[in-house]
Amino acid sequence: MRKKAIEAEVKTWLDVNIHTWLEEHPDWFNEHKMFIIAEDYIDDPETLARIRTRYVKKMIQERRGNFMARALT
């Protein structure tokens, strides 16, 4: 029973703060932290898409960088 109460509190906390974090980019709120947020904790589909797209873009850039580094060595 307590788990449900905590989940509701976390969802509310995320809903209140996530837009600020996305705009201010605090160091601790990196792509990995964004990626590990459960999708059902974010009610706004646009916010969820923004978070997921940002992570995917970072992964693509890293893979391209790794590919280019290997190609040049």
Backbone as ProteinMPNN parsed JSONL, in Angstrom:
{"seq_chain_A": "MRKKAIEAEVKTWLDVNIHTWLEEHPDWFNEHKMFIIAEDYIDDPETLARIRTRYVKKMIQERRGNFMARALT", "coords_chain_A": {"N_chain_A": [[0.825, -1.201, 0.0], [1.93, 1.275, 0.787], [3.792, 1.654, -1.229], [2.285, 2.436, -3.467], [1.439, 4.969, -2.621], [3.876, 6.325, -2.489], [4.64, 6.169, -5.171], [2.699, 7.817, -6.319], [3.387, 10.261, -5.138], [5.958, 10.623, -6.213], [5.384, 10.8, -8.967], [3.881, 13.176, -8.97], [5.827, 14.965, -8.011], [7.72, 14.792, -10.091], [6.137, 15.78, -12.199], [5.778, 18.413, -11.387], [8.398, 19.398, -11.434], [9.882, 18.611, -13.736], [9.783, 20.118, -16.139], [11.175, 22.436, -15.518], [13.717, 21.354, -15.049], [14.311, 20.408, -17.596], [14.592, 22.79, -18.973], [16.572, 24.202, -17.54], [18.73, 22.476, -17.38], [20.208, 21.022, -15.191], [23.289, 19.69, -13.881], [23.1, 17.111, -12.744], [20.834, 16.04, -13.901], [21.058, 14.329, -16.29], [21.264, 12.712, -19.574], [21.152, 9.968, -19.089], [19.803, 9.808, -16.608], [17.355, 10.881, -17.387], [16.521, 8.911, -19.152], [16.039, 6.696, -17.505], [13.693, 7.209, -16.201], [10.539, 5.984, -15.603], [8.137, 5.436, -18.135], [5.416, 5.649, -17.533], [5.394, 7.461, -15.509], [5.405, 9.964, -16.479], [3.089, 12.106, -17.509], [2.559, 13.859, -19.612], [2.607, 13.59, -23.032], [4.228, 15.028, -24.86], [6.372, 15.913, -23.318], [7.476, 13.464, -22.564], [8.239, 12.505, -25.105], [10.141, 14.43, -25.738], [12.122, 13.931, -23.825], [12.862, 11.258, -24.428], [13.654, 11.522, -27.12], [15.84, 13.209, -26.888], [17.652, 11.552, -25.545], [18.01, 9.499, -27.43], [19.136, 10.942, -29.575], [21.581, 11.635, -28.394], [22.746, 9.094, -28.089], [23.013, 8.337, -30.775], [24.834, 10.272, -31.68], [27.057, 9.575, -30.111], [27.598, 6.992, -31.063], [28.174, 7.549, -33.731], [30.463, 9.083, -33.364], [32.165, 7.154, -32.198], [32.344, 5.372, -34.329], [33.593, 6.962, -36.27], [36.009, 7.462, -34.969], [37.111, 4.895, -34.896], [37.317, 4.447, -37.627], [39.235, 6.24, -38.383], [41.535, 5.339, -37.222]], "CA_chain_A": [[0.0, 0.0, 0.0], [2.794, 2.452, 0.859], [4.435, 1.824, -2.531], [1.378, 3.222, -4.319], [1.469, 6.353, -2.151], [5.157, 6.889, -2.897], [4.581, 6.346, -6.62], [1.89, 9.005, -6.6], [4.181, 11.419, -4.738], [7.045, 10.781, -7.183], [4.784, 11.289, -10.208], [3.541, 14.581, -8.752], [7.097, 15.678, -7.915], [8.252, 14.879, -11.452], [5.27, 16.656, -12.976], [6.02, 19.789, -10.958], [9.778, 19.833, -11.645], [10.574, 18.154, -14.936], [9.9, 21.176, -17.144], [12.272, 23.295, -15.062], [14.982, 20.637, -15.279], [14.563, 20.365, -19.036], [15.009, 24.12, -19.415], [17.772, 24.654, -16.84], [19.786, 21.468, -17.582], [21.139, 20.813, -14.075], [24.283, 18.663, -14.177], [22.686, 15.776, -12.304], [19.72, 15.572, -14.73], [21.667, 14.036, -17.578], [20.485, 11.845, -20.46], [20.916, 8.67, -18.444], [18.742, 9.989, -15.6], [16.092, 11.041, -18.109], [16.147, 7.641, -19.764], [15.586, 5.699, -16.532], [12.363, 7.552, -15.685], [9.507, 5.114, -16.175], [7.263, 6.199, -19.025], [4.12, 5.919, -16.92], [5.549, 8.526, -14.524], [5.304, 11.247, -17.182], [1.75, 12.142, -18.1], [2.535, 14.683, -20.822], [3.279, 12.884, -24.123], [5.265, 15.867, -25.466], [7.532, 15.871, -22.426], [8.062, 12.139, -22.709], [8.908, 12.464, -26.406], [11.333, 15.294, -25.644], [13.136, 13.22, -23.048], [13.315, 10.081, -25.174], [14.341, 11.984, -28.324], [17.136, 13.738, -26.464], [18.526, 10.408, -25.241], [18.311, 8.811, -28.688], [20.079, 11.793, -30.3], [22.891, 11.499, -27.757], [23.273, 7.769, -28.412], [23.411, 8.37, -32.186], [26.057, 11.059, -31.765], [28.149, 8.791, -29.538], [27.915, 5.9, -31.98], [28.849, 8.134, -34.896], [31.804, 9.449, -32.914], [32.934, 5.926, -32.047], [32.589, 4.85, -35.671], [34.597, 7.809, -36.918], [37.295, 7.245, -34.294], [37.635, 3.61, -35.375], [37.631, 4.562, -39.044], [40.442, 7.065, -38.548], [42.717, 4.688, -36.611]], "C_chain_A": [[0.868, 1.264, 0.0], [3.479, 2.73, -0.484], [3.572, 2.668, -3.461], [1.399, 4.693, -3.92], [2.758, 7.034, -2.586], [5.177, 7.117, -4.405], [3.8, 7.596, -6.987], [2.666, 10.275, -6.251], [5.306, 11.682, -5.742], [6.505, 11.33, -8.504], [4.443, 12.778, -10.097], [4.803, 15.431, -8.721], [7.727, 15.851, -9.298], [7.446, 15.866, -12.288], [5.532, 18.122, -12.652], [7.391, 20.281, -11.419], [10.392, 19.552, -13.008], [10.749, 19.241, -15.997], [11.023, 22.148, -16.789], [13.604, 22.641, -15.353], [15.323, 20.581, -16.767], [15.034, 21.708, -19.575], [16.347, 24.534, -18.808], [18.958, 23.702, -16.985], [20.725, 21.325, -16.384], [22.064, 19.631, -14.381], [23.808, 17.258, -13.84], [21.573, 15.194, -13.184], [20.218, 15.348, -16.155], [20.8, 13.067, -18.387], [20.182, 10.493, -19.819], [19.786, 8.765, -17.418], [17.386, 10.141, -16.274], [15.598, 9.704, -18.643], [15.57, 6.654, -18.75], [14.25, 6.058, -15.877], [11.343, 6.664, -16.385], [8.515, 5.952, -16.977], [5.914, 6.519, -18.394], [4.197, 6.956, -15.79], [5.435, 9.908, -15.16], [3.988, 11.256, -17.944], [1.701, 12.881, -19.438], [3.304, 13.989, -21.95], [4.39, 13.705, -24.796], [6.533, 15.875, -24.626], [8.237, 14.533, -22.54], [8.819, 12.026, -24.028], [10.187, 13.295, -26.385], [12.465, 14.593, -24.904], [13.711, 12.052, -23.842], [14.099, 10.483, -26.42], [15.73, 12.497, -27.978], [18.119, 12.602, -26.193], [18.942, 9.699, -26.527], [19.319, 9.628, -29.504], [21.482, 11.661, -29.722], [23.517, 10.163, -28.118], [23.745, 7.716, -29.869], [24.714, 9.135, -32.348], [27.251, 10.272, -31.227], [28.564, 7.665, -30.481], [28.623, 6.405, -33.226], [30.284, 8.495, -34.545], [32.696, 8.224, -32.777], [33.28, 5.338, -33.406], [33.688, 5.645, -36.365], [35.97, 7.612, -36.281], [37.919, 5.947, -34.756], [38.055, 3.704, -36.834], [38.944, 5.326, -39.269], [41.687, 6.426, -37.936], [43.176, 3.508, -37.394]], "O_chain_A": [[0.566, 2.219, -0.715], [3.717, 3.884, -0.84], [4.092, 3.531, -4.169], [1.379, 5.57, -4.783], [2.739, 8.192, -3.004], [5.675, 8.143, -4.87], [4.205, 8.347, -7.874], [2.607, 11.258, -6.99], [5.577, 12.833, -6.083], [7.107, 12.227, -9.094], [4.691, 13.546, -11.026], [4.85, 16.497, -9.334], [8.211, 16.932, -9.633], [8.014, 16.692, -13.002], [5.51, 18.973, -13.542], [7.539, 21.454, -11.761], [11.354, 20.219, -13.388], [11.771, 19.271, -16.683], [11.738, 22.624, -17.671], [14.523, 23.293, -15.849], [16.488, 20.695, -17.147], [15.799, 21.752, -20.538], [17.169, 25.149, -19.487], [20.093, 24.103, -16.73], [21.934, 21.492, -16.544], [21.665, 18.685, -15.061], [24.089, 16.315, -14.579], [21.388, 13.977, -13.211], [19.857, 16.068, -17.086], [19.731, 12.654, -17.935], [19.092, 9.945, -19.987], [18.914, 7.898, -17.368], [16.387, 9.602, -15.8], [14.405, 9.404, -18.591], [14.699, 5.856, -19.098], [13.731, 5.279, -15.077], [11.296, 6.605, -17.614], [8.108, 7.034, -16.554], [5.328, 7.56, -18.692], [3.179, 7.288, -15.184], [5.374, 10.913, -14.453], [3.803, 10.507, -18.903], [0.883, 12.555, -20.299], [4.518, 13.813, -21.847], [5.384, 13.139, -25.251], [7.64, 15.847, -25.164], [9.466, 14.479, -22.606], [9.932, 11.502, -24.056], [11.201, 12.894, -26.957], [13.624, 14.66, -25.314], [14.929, 11.888, -23.91], [15.104, 9.852, -26.744], [16.689, 12.24, -28.706], [19.287, 12.685, -26.573], [20.109, 9.341, -26.688], [20.258, 9.062, -30.064], [22.46, 11.585, -30.467], [24.708, 10.107, -28.424], [24.775, 7.107, -30.159], [25.604, 8.695, -33.076], [28.331, 10.299, -31.816], [29.755, 7.419, -30.671], [29.555, 5.771, -33.721], [31.207, 8.247, -35.322], [33.854, 8.249, -33.192], [34.394, 4.857, -33.608], [34.596, 5.076, -36.97], [36.983, 7.599, -36.981], [39.127, 5.889, -34.987], [39.051, 3.099, -37.231], [39.662, 5.072, -40.236], [42.79, 6.938, -38.124], [44.15, 2.858, -37.015]]}, "name": "protein", "num_of_chains": 1, "seq": "MRKKAIEAEVKTWLDVNIHTWLEEHPDWFNEHKMFIIAEDYIDDPETLARIRTRYVKKMIQERRGNFMARALT"}
